Amino acid sequence: MDGIILAAGHGKRMRPLTLESPKPLLQLRNRPLLEWSLRSLCGIVRRVLVVVNYRKEQIAAFMATQRIFTDYALVEQQPTPLGTGHALRCCQPHLRSEDFLVINGDDLFPRAGLLALSRAGYGILSMRRADYSRYGVIQRDDKGDFMRIDEKPPAERYPSPALCSIGAYKLQSGIFDSEPPASARGEVELTDMVTAIARRQRVEVVDSPWWLPIGDPEALAAAQAVDVMRHLLAL
């Protein structure tokens, strides 16, 4: 099975750290974020596609020296990053497997969560958060399966903690049959593609035991104190 790491963004919220370096190569506990993502997928997928755009030559140089995955490909998001759904569509010609995992490049996930996710047909990784208004809250049907995401809802809308989408998905090639309209930002959103497929396919909600979102310099600084290796590699 293939794995996809979405790593093409400009990292604007990470400035000034990303003025000279792409976000996936910022250091967390003396390792690039991209290395942690590769380690989380190791043993679950056989091959990795890394979606690139901003300072792609630096990511290419890192991938050429890492030894976690020898079977990988860089997929350039052209002409410019136009959303996570657009990034996924750029990968379609390069996929070799019917099933594949997709993870955000600026979030760290435990292998245990990704392993459980990989067993679903279609799936979305989730975790309960008290600060759910910063993320997307998962709405489920009577069977507990995914229906849609309520993006950054008001803090009083749901009982706390609420179940949130955390940026990892198990998909199949049928996802490319869905063509939702562009979002208000003019981008194709992966979450909208998952919502569209959920109207005709079961999308399982898979709980994760851990998640480390790294959205800005303050979050990266705070994460330096986290025992990432223990959380990420535990099964």
Secondary structure as UniProt FT lines:
FT   STRAND          2..6
FT   HELIX           12..14
FT   TURN            15..18
FT   HELIX           23..25
FT   STRAND          27..28
FT   TURN            29..30
FT   STRAND          31..32
FT   HELIX           33..41
FT   TURN            43..44
FT   STRAND          47..52
FT   TURN            54..55
FT   HELIX           56..65
FT   STRAND          72..76
FT   HELIX           84..91
FT   HELIX           92..94
FT   STRAND          99..104
FT   TURN            105..106
FT   STRAND          107..108
FT   HELIX           111..118
FT   STRAND          122..129
FT   TURN            130..131
FT   HELIX           132..134
FT   STRAND          136..140
FT   TURN            142..143
FT   STRAND          146..151
FT   TURN            155..156
FT   STRAND          162..172
FT   HELIX           173..177
FT   TURN            184..185
FT   HELIX           190..198
FT   TURN            199..200
FT   STRAND          203..207
FT   STRAND          212..213
FT   HELIX           217..223
FT   TURN            224..225
FT   HELIX           228..233
//
